Amino acid sequence: MLKIKLKPTGKIHQRSFRIVVAPDRSKANGKFIDDLGFYTPTTNTLQIDKDKMAQWLKNGAQITTGVDKLLNPDKYPRKKKIKTEEIKELPVEKTSAEGGSASGGEEVK
């Protein structure tokens, strides 16, 4: 099965990605069949040859989640980060296990 996926290139902290068609079991830096475009996260540049991509999708290639997130950002909304102040203000519920009694929560004198 063929997948349209991201192939990392460049230095570790200056990463850029090629968008390629490759077998689904191939390595991330391994051989690929066709080059469709590139994505550079530092400049947020995305360039894809749409005609080639449409042809590969017609032939049965599938898009990976990483490429799909680049093409359809509305489909994957960003999660809201919770600040540490908000975590401290959340109420804590006590459970019966915290009561210290093994007989259902009642203390025996």
C-alpha positions in Angstrom: 0.0 0.0 0.0 1.3 3.5 -0.9 1.1 6.4 1.5 1.6 10.2 1.0 3.8 11.1 3.9 6.3 13.5 5.3 10.0 12.8 4.8 12.2 14.8 7.2 15.2 16.6 5.7 17.7 19.2 7.0 19.4 19.6 10.4 17.8 18.5 13.6 16.7 21.9 14.8 16.2 23.3 11.3 13.9 20.6 10.0 12.0 20.8 6.7 9.9 18.1 5.2 9.4 16.7 1.7 5.9 15.4 0.9 6.5 12.1 -0.9 4.7 8.9 -2.1 6.3 5.9 -0.5 5.3 2.4 0.6 3.7 2.4 4.0 6.3 0.2 5.6 9.3 2.1 4.4 11.6 4.1 6.7 10.9 7.8 7.2 14.2 8.7 5.5 14.0 5.7 3.1 13.3 5.4 -0.6 10.3 7.0 -2.1 8.5 6.7 -5.4 7.5 10.3 -6.2 8.1 13.8 -4.7 5.0 15.9 -4.5 6.2 19.1 -2.7 7.7 20.4 0.6 6.7 21.9 3.9 9.0 24.2 6.0 7.6 24.8 9.6 9.9 27.7 10.4 8.5 29.9 7.6 5.2 27.9 7.5 5.6 27.4 3.8 3.6 24.6 2.1 3.9 23.8 -1.6 2.3 20.8 -3.2 1.8 19.7 -6.8 -2.0 19.2 -6.7 -2.2 17.4 -10.1 0.3 14.8 -9.0 -1.4 14.4 -5.6 -4.8 13.9 -7.3 -3.3 11.3 -9.6 -1.8 9.3 -6.7 -5.0 9.5 -4.7 -6.9 8.2 -7.8 -4.4 5.3 -8.0 -5.1 4.3 -4.4 -2.5 6.1 -2.3 -3.6 7.2 1.2 -2.7 10.4 3.0 -1.1 10.0 6.5 -2.3 12.0 9.5 0.7 14.4 9.4 0.0 15.4 5.8 -3.7 15.6 6.4 -3.2 18.0 9.3 -1.2 20.3 6.9 -3.9 20.1 4.2 -7.0 20.4 6.5 -6.1 22.3 9.7 -9.8 22.9 10.5 -10.3 19.1 10.8 -7.8 18.9 13.7 -8.5 21.8 16.2 -5.7 22.8 18.5 -6.2 21.7 22.1 -6.5 24.5 24.7 -3.6 24.5 27.1 -4.5 24.7 30.8 -2.5 27.1 32.9 -1.1 25.9 36.2 -3.2 28.5 38.1 -6.3 27.0 36.7 -5.3 23.5 37.8 -4.7 24.7 41.4 -8.2 26.2 41.5 -10.1 23.1 40.4 -12.1 21.5 43.2 -11.0 18.1 44.5 -13.6 15.5 45.3 -13.1 13.2 48.3 -13.8 9.5 47.7 -14.7 6.8 50.2 -11.3 5.3 49.9 -9.7 8.5 51.4 -11.8 8.1 54.6 -9.4 5.5 56.0 -12.0 3.0 56.9 -12.5 -0.4 55.3 -16.1 -0.8 56.4 -17.8 1.6 54.0 -16.7 5.0 55.2 -18.1 5.0 58.8 -15.8 5.3 61.8 -16.2 2.9 64.7 -15.5 4.1 68.2 
